[in-house]
Amino acid sequence: MQTRKLDSEHDYTVKTVDKALELLEILSDFEEGASLGQLASQVQLSRNVAFRIMRTMCSKGLAEQDPYTGSYRLGICSVTLGQKLLKNVNVINYAHPVLEGLANKLDEAVYLTVLKDDEVLFLDMVDCRQQIKTASLLGRLVPFFSNAAGKVMKSFDSRDLLERLLKKKGPQDMEKLNLELNEIRAKGVAVERGGLGDGIISVAVAVRDYTGKVVGSITLIGPSFRMLTDRLDKEIIPSLKEGADLLSGRFGYSPA
């Protein structure tokens, strides 16, 4: 009797893992996310069982749920796992030489950043040789509105998504941030002063994939006394745009 119980539990566990893997595979085909109903239907599960599996995977970072639409998409469970995952699709492998080139040319810390919900994950970094430099943000998650990386990536979101996001803030803050994001989208670059700390400036440009979707940003961070306006306009911003164009091209992006 005890043996049958153990076998039954083993069968259930294997089936649950099997369904979880199926769900992950399905999510990989839904770049914009999939609803719970779609997922349950695809793997022939009840909504209740599918919800419990998805909730477990979200708690482990294997999947994540959009706070506005409720849809699910693949997630990054940790910086380490995220780096391994992205290396498998050559994101970091493609990006790192570009970061190295920019860091050597500009002698400032340069990062590859991606969005995780409403936060920015500093995924990869090449440091500078300067004696005075900012503390490393590698592996950190920070609110998107505190830095140039988050703002430049969010500026390309659809208007509906931006409106939902901005409703979390007060009316005055919402209007100010909306105007700022519109300006960033028009210029193709974000410059943030002080959001990451006093005397720190971040500069970021978006990176796109073959569909034109923004998949990350190249971000330079340095102390304000080296980030003079003339240097930003003539050296740093043009170099970052050139680097982002190169990396986007490696991902198959071709401007219309």
C-alpha positions in Angstrom: 0.0 0.0 0.0 2.8 2.4 0.9 4.6 1.5 -2.3 1.5 2.4 -4.4 1.3 5.8 -2.6 4.9 6.6 -3.3 4.5 5.6 -7.0 1.5 7.8 -7.2 3.3 10.7 -5.7 6.2 10.2 -8.0 4.0 10.0 -11.1 2.2 13.2 -10.0 5.6 15.0 -9.5 6.9 14.0 -12.8 3.7 15.1 -14.6 3.8 18.4 -12.8 7.4 19.1 -13.8 6.6 18.0 -17.4 3.7 20.5 -17.5 5.9 23.2 -16.1 8.5 22.6 -18.8 5.8 22.7 -21.4 4.6 26.0 -20.1 8.1 27.5 -20.2 8.4 26.3 -23.8 5.1 27.9 -24.7 6.1 31.2 -23.0 9.2 31.3 -25.2 6.9 31.7 -28.2 4.9 34.5 -26.7 7.2 37.6 -26.6 4.4 39.9 -25.5 3.2 37.4 -22.9 0.4 34.8 -22.7 -2.8 34.8 -20.6 -3.5 32.1 -18.0 -6.4 30.9 -20.2 -4.1 30.5 -23.2 -1.5 28.6 -21.2 -4.0 26.3 -19.5 -5.6 25.5 -22.9 -2.2 24.8 -24.5 -1.2 22.2 -21.9 -4.7 20.9 -21.2 -4.8 21.9 -17.6 -7.5 23.5 -15.5 -7.0 27.2 -14.9 -6.5 26.5 -11.2 -3.7 24.0 -11.7 -2.1 26.2 -14.4 -2.2 29.1 -12.0 -0.5 27.2 -9.2 2.3 26.1 -11.5 2.7 29.6 -12.9 2.7 31.1 -9.4 5.4 28.7 -8.4 7.6 29.5 -11.4 7.1 33.2 -10.8 8.2 32.8 -7.2 11.4 31.2 -8.5 11.9 33.9 -11.2 11.5 31.4 -14.0 8.4 33.3 -15.2 7.0 36.7 -14.5 3.6 38.2 -14.6 2.8 41.6 -16.1 1.3 43.8 -13.3 -1.0 45.6 -15.7 -2.3 42.9 -18.1 -1.9 39.8 -15.9 -0.1 38.0 -18.8 2.9 35.8 -18.2 6.3 35.8 -19.9 9.7 34.2 -19.3 11.6 35.7 -16.3 15.1 36.0 -15.1 15.4 34.1 -11.8 18.6 35.6 -10.6 21.6 37.5 -12.0 23.6 34.3 -12.3 20.9 32.3 -13.9 20.0 35.3 -16.1 23.5 35.6 -17.3 23.7 31.9 -18.1 20.3 32.1 -19.9 21.3 35.1 -22.0 24.7 33.7 -22.8 22.9 30.8 -24.4 21.3 33.2 -26.9 24.5 35.1 -27.2 23.2 38.4 -25.8 26.1 38.9 -23.4 28.6 37.3 -25.8 27.5 39.8 -28.5 27.4 42.8 -26.2 30.5 42.4 -24.1 33.0 43.3 -26.9 31.0 46.4 -27.7 31.0 47.4 -24.0 34.8 46.8 -23.9 35.3 49.0 -26.9 33.3 51.8 -25.4 34.9 51.6 -22.0 38.4 51.7 -23.5 37.5 54.6 -25.8 35.7 56.7 -23.2 37.4 55.4 -20.0 34.1 55.3 -18.1 32.1 52.3 -16.8 29.8 50.9 -19.4 26.9 48.5 -18.7 24.4 46.3 -20.6 21.0 46.7 -18.9 17.6 45.1 -19.4 14.2 45.7 -17.9 12.6 43.5 -15.3 9.1 44.7 -14.7 9.5 48.3 -13.6 13.2 47.9 -12.6 16.5 48.0 -14.4 18.8 45.0 -14.1 22.5 45.9 -14.6 23.4 42.6 -16.4 27.0 43.1 -17.6 29.7 45.7 -17.1 33.2 46.8 -18.3 34.8 49.1 -15.8 37.1 52.0 -16.5 40.7 52.7 -15.4 39.9 56.0 -13.6 41.0 56.4 -10.0 37.7 58.2 -9.1 34.7 56.2 -10.3 31.2 55.2 -9.2 30.5 52.1 -7.3 29.6 49.0 -9.4 26.0 48.4 -10.1 26.6 45.0 -11.6 23.8 42.6 -10.6 21.7 45.4 -9.1 18.0 46.1 -9.6 17.0 49.8 -9.5 13.7 51.6 -10.2 13.5 52.5 -13.9 12.8 56.3 -13.3 16.0 56.7 -11.3 18.4 56.3 -14.2 18.9 56.9 -17.9 18.7 53.2 -18.8 15.2 52.7 -17.5 13.9 55.9 -19.0 15.3 55.2 -22.5 13.9 51.7 -22.5 10.5 52.7 -21.1 10.3 55.7 -23.5 9.7 53.2 -26.4 6.8 51.4 -24.6 3.3 51.7 -26.1 1.3 54.7 -24.9 -1.2 52.4 -23.1 1.6 50.8 -21.1 3.1 54.2 -20.2 -0.2 55.6 -19.1 -0.8 52.6 -16.8 2.7 53.0 -15.4 2.5 56.7 -14.9 -0.9 56.5 -13.1 1.1 55.1 -10.2 2.7 58.6 -9.8 1.0 61.9 -8.8 -0.5 64.0 -11.6 2.4 66.6 -11.6 5.0 63.9 -11.5 3.1 62.0 -14.2 3.0 64.9 -16.6 6.7 65.8 -16.0 7.8 62.2 -16.6 5.6 61.8 -19.7 7.2 64.9 -21.2 10.7 63.7 -20.4 10.0 60.3 -21.9 8.6 61.9 -25.1 11.8 64.0 -25.4 14.0 60.9 -24.8 12.2 59.0 -27.5 12.6 61.8 -30.0 16.4 62.2 -29.3 17.1 58.5 -28.9 19.2 59.1 -25.7 18.6 59.6 -22.0 20.7 61.6 -19.6 19.9 61.4 -15.9 21.6 63.6 -13.3 21.6 62.5 -9.7 19.0 59.7 -9.9 21.6 57.1 -8.9 23.2 59.4 -6.2 24.6 62.8 -5.8 27.2 63.7 -8.4 26.4 60.7 -10.6 25.3 61.0 -14.2 24.0 58.1 -16.3 23.7 58.2 -20.1 21.8 55.4 -22.1 20.8 54.5 -25.6 18.4 51.7 -26.5 19.4 48.4 -28.2 16.9 46.6 -30.5 16.4 43.2 -31.9 15.5 42.0 -35.5 11.8 42.9 -34.9 12.7 46.4 -33.8 11.7 45.7 -30.2 13.9 47.4 -27.5 15.6 44.5 -25.7 18.1 46.5 -23.5 20.3 49.5 -23.4 24.0 50.4 -23.3 24.5 52.7 -20.3 27.5 54.8 -19.3 27.8 55.9 -15.7 30.3 58.4 -14.3 30.9 61.2 -11.9 29.4 64.6 -12.9 32.7 66.4 -13.0 33.8 64.3 -16.0 30.4 64.4 -17.6 30.6 68.0 -18.9 28.0 69.1 -21.5 30.5 69.5 -24.3 31.9 66.0 -23.7 28.5 64.5 -23.5 27.3 66.0 -26.8 30.5 65.6 -28.8 32.0 62.4 -27.5 29.9 60.2 -25.2 26.5 60.3 -26.8 27.7 59.8 -30.4 29.9 56.9 -29.2 27.1 55.2 -27.3 24.7 55.6 -30.3 27.4 54.1 -32.5 27.8 51.2 -30.1 24.1 50.6 -29.8 23.7 50.6 -33.6 26.5 48.0 -33.8 24.9 45.8 -31.2 21.4 46.1 -32.6 22.8 45.1 -36.0 24.3 42.0 -34.5 20.8 41.2 -33.2 19.4 41.5 -36.8 18.0 45.0 -36.5 17.9 47.0 -39.7 16.5 50.6 -39.5 13.7 51.3 -42.0 
